[in-house]
């Protein structure tokens, strides 16, 4: 196990597991935000809040959907691209997609 793997393992161990009450609140918030998004599909603030909720529920598929939509709405923002790279590398172990999104994030940073 490499040095970075040990750090990652320590971080994972320190993360708290959400309780049932907080998960229920998050699920309710997801429903509320999803309804808002239907009326305002290009609202980046709603999408970011929704993304944050999916982080809380550890739903990788939904996190990716939100981030991909954010990249199309905010093409000059490197944050969604950086998060996509992180998800593909650390959660899905897909190095090719992680590199793809990391390169796009780097291009946006350089052009900023």
C-alpha positions as CSV (number, residue, x, y, z in Angstrom):
1,X,0.0,0.0,0.0
2,X,1.5,3.3,-1.1
3,X,1.6,6.5,0.9
4,X,-1.4,8.1,-0.9
5,X,-3.4,4.9,-0.4
6,X,-2.7,5.1,3.3
7,X,-3.9,8.7,3.4
8,X,-7.0,7.9,1.5
9,X,-7.7,4.9,3.8
10,X,-7.4,7.2,6.9
11,X,-9.8,9.7,5.4
12,X,-12.3,7.0,4.5
13,X,-12.2,5.7,8.1
14,X,-12.7,9.2,9.6
15,X,-15.8,9.9,7.4
16,X,-19.0,9.6,9.5
17,X,-21.8,7.3,8.4
18,X,-25.0,9.3,7.9
19,X,-27.8,8.3,10.3
20,X,-31.3,7.4,9.1
21,X,-32.7,10.8,10.0
22,X,-30.2,12.7,8.0
23,X,-30.6,10.3,5.0
24,X,-34.3,10.9,5.1
25,X,-33.8,14.6,5.1
26,X,-31.4,14.3,2.2
27,X,-33.9,12.2,0.2
28,X,-36.6,14.8,0.8
29,X,-34.2,17.5,-0.3
30,X,-33.4,15.5,-3.4
31,X,-37.2,15.3,-4.3
32,X,-37.6,19.0,-3.7
33,X,-34.6,20.0,-5.8
34,X,-35.6,17.6,-8.6
35,X,-39.0,19.3,-8.8
36,X,-37.3,22.7,-8.9
37,X,-34.9,21.5,-11.6
38,X,-37.9,20.5,-13.9
39,X,-38.9,24.2,-13.9
40,X,-35.4,25.5,-14.1
41,X,-33.3,22.9,-15.9
42,X,-30.3,25.2,-16.5
43,X,-30.0,26.5,-12.9
44,X,-26.5,25.7,-11.8
45,X,-27.2,26.5,-8.2
46,X,-30.0,23.8,-8.0
47,X,-27.8,21.3,-9.8
48,X,-24.9,21.9,-7.4
49,X,-27.2,21.5,-4.4
50,X,-28.5,18.3,-5.9
51,X,-25.0,17.1,-6.5
52,X,-24.2,17.8,-2.9
53,X,-27.2,15.7,-1.8
54,X,-26.0,12.8,-3.9
55,X,-22.6,13.1,-2.3
56,X,-24.3,12.6,1.0
57,X,-26.1,9.5,-0.3
58,X,-23.0,8.2,-2.1
59,X,-24.9,7.9,-5.4
60,X,-22.1,7.9,-8.0
61,X,-24.4,7.7,-11.0
62,X,-26.5,10.7,-9.9
63,X,-23.4,12.7,-9.0
64,X,-22.0,12.1,-12.5
65,X,-25.3,13.1,-14.1
66,X,-25.3,16.4,-12.1
67,X,-21.7,17.2,-12.8
68,X,-22.0,16.4,-16.5
69,X,-24.9,18.8,-16.8
70,X,-23.0,21.4,-14.8
71,X,-20.1,21.1,-17.3
72,X,-22.4,21.8,-20.2
73,X,-24.0,24.8,-18.4
74,X,-20.7,26.2,-17.0
75,X,-18.1,25.2,-19.6
76,X,-15.5,27.6,-18.1
77,X,-15.8,26.1,-14.5
78,X,-13.1,23.5,-13.8
79,X,-14.7,22.3,-10.5
80,X,-17.3,19.9,-12.1
81,X,-14.6,18.5,-14.3
82,X,-12.2,18.0,-11.4
83,X,-15.0,16.3,-9.4
84,X,-15.8,14.0,-12.3
85,X,-12.1,13.0,-12.6
86,X,-12.1,12.3,-8.8
87,X,-15.2,10.1,-9.0
88,X,-13.9,8.1,-12.0
89,X,-10.6,7.6,-10.4
90,X,-11.4,7.0,-6.7
91,X,-14.9,5.5,-6.8
92,X,-15.2,3.8,-10.2
93,X,-11.5,2.9,-10.8
94,X,-11.7,4.1,-14.4
95,X,-8.3,5.7,-15.0
96,X,-9.1,6.5,-18.7
97,X,-12.2,8.6,-17.9
98,X,-10.4,10.1,-14.9
99,X,-7.6,11.3,-17.2
100,X,-10.1,12.5,-19.8
101,X,-11.9,14.8,-17.2
102,X,-8.6,15.8,-15.5
103,X,-7.2,17.0,-18.8
104,X,-10.4,18.9,-19.6
105,X,-10.2,20.5,-16.1
106,X,-6.5,21.4,-16.7
107,X,-7.4,23.0,-20.0
108,X,-10.1,25.2,-18.4
109,X,-7.6,26.2,-15.6
110,X,-5.0,27.2,-18.2
111,X,-7.5,29.2,-20.2
112,X,-8.9,30.9,-17.1
